């Protein structure tokens, strides 16, 4: 059995959307997915992509993905890498694929001189939290995520 990790290509757009939907279903958030194939094609493979994706394959079959983008730390004075989505299909779990994806992204951070590597995890997702602790991640408990969307976003924009 072999694992390979490769950058996503435009031919992977439907697969990426399928992974997003599978992750959302696992997180009990499928009802919140608005993204469509055109969004994935535009944002990952358009003329100026600002989000990127790596595909994990097990013996050539799509097993998981990491969707990420660069952020910036004014405190560190350097860019960082933020993982928006990380998912391995249930049939492929327990084979080290998640660890390999995280190692792959950590190597990118080190090679590019990035200042940090970040992601969110749902508070109820104990298996993921245990895994993240095992690779040295530290919770940022003193921070609370804030979000403005929908009508509240429009109202804020209109002043």
N, C-alpha and C positions, 0 to 999 in steps of 0.2 A: 504494500500500500504506500502511496506517495502523496505528499502535499506539495502544492505549488501556489504561490501568491503572485498575482500579476496585476498591472494597472488595467482598469476597465477600458473598454473601447466602445465606440458608438453602437456596435452590434450588441452590447450588453445592456442597453437602456431598458428593455422590457424585463430582463433578469433583475436589474437593480430595483425597479419598481416592485417586482414580486417580492424581493427581499424586504423592502420597506414595509409592504403590506403584511408580510409574515411577522416581522418584528412588532408592528403595531398591534396585530392580533394577539401575540404573546403578551404584550404589555396592556392588553384590554383597552386599547386606544384606536382600534381600527376605524371607529366612527369619526375620528378626527383627521384621517388622511384625506387631503384634498388634491395632492399631487397627482399628476397624470404623466403619461409617456412624453408628451411634448415638453413638460417642465423639466424632466430628467434630461432629455435630449438637448434642450437649450442651455441648461445650467451647468451640465457636466461636459458637454461636447460642443458647445457653441464657440464663437470666435474668441471669447475672453472668459474661459471658465474660472470660477472662483470657488468651486467645490470639486473634490476629487474622490475617487473610489478605487479601492483595491479589492480584487476578487480572490477568494481562496477556493481552490479546486482540490478535491480528493480523487485521485485516479482519473482526472479529467472531468469529473462531475462537479457542478457548482455546489459548494458546501456552505459558504458564508461570504460576508463582505464587511468592509469598513469604509464608511463614507465620512470624509473629513475636509477641513479647510484650515487656512492659516488665520491666526488672530494676532494680536499685538499686546505686549505688556509695556506700559509706560514705566513701571517700576523697574523692570529688568532692562528696558531699552532694546528689546529684541522681539522678533516674531515668535509665536508658539504654534503648536498644532492642536486643534480641537476636533475630537471625534464626535460627530453628530449621531451616527448610527454604527453599531457593532452587533453583528448577528451571525450565528452559526445554526444551521438547520438541525432540528432534533436528532435526525438519523446520524449526524456526524459529530455530535457532542461527545466529549470524553476522549478525543483523539489528539488534543493539544492544538487544535486549530485556532481557538481564541487567543491562546498564549502566543502562537506564531504570528497572528495578525498584530497583536500589541507589540511584540518584539520588532516586527517589520517597521511599524510606525515609529517606535523608539529609535531605531537605527537611523531613520530619516531625520529625526530631530537632532541626533548627535552629529550626523554627517553635515547637516545644514546649519549647525550652530544655533539651533532654536533654543529659546529660554525655558520653555515648559511644554508639557504634554497634559491635556485636560479632557475631561468628559463628565457627563452627569450620569447618575444611576438612580433609578426609582428606589425610594426608601424601603419598599416591600420586597425588593428583588435580592433576597439574602444569598442565593447562590452566586450572583454576580458580585455582590459586595465582598463575600469571602474570597472570591477569586482575585478581585482588585487588591485586597489587602495582601494576598499572597505574592503579588508582583511588586509590592512596595508602595502602592498608592495610599495617599493620606486624605481623609475626608476634610472638606473645607466647611466645617460645621458653623463657623462664625459668619458665613455668607448665606443670604437668602435670595433665591432667584426671583426676579421681577419680570413681568411680561405684560405688554399691552397689545391686544389684537382686536380685530373686528370693529364694531361700532366705537369702542373706546379709543382705538387707534385713530379712526376717522375724526372723532371729536377732538382729540389732542392735536391732530394736524391742523384742524380748522381754527383752533385757538380759543 
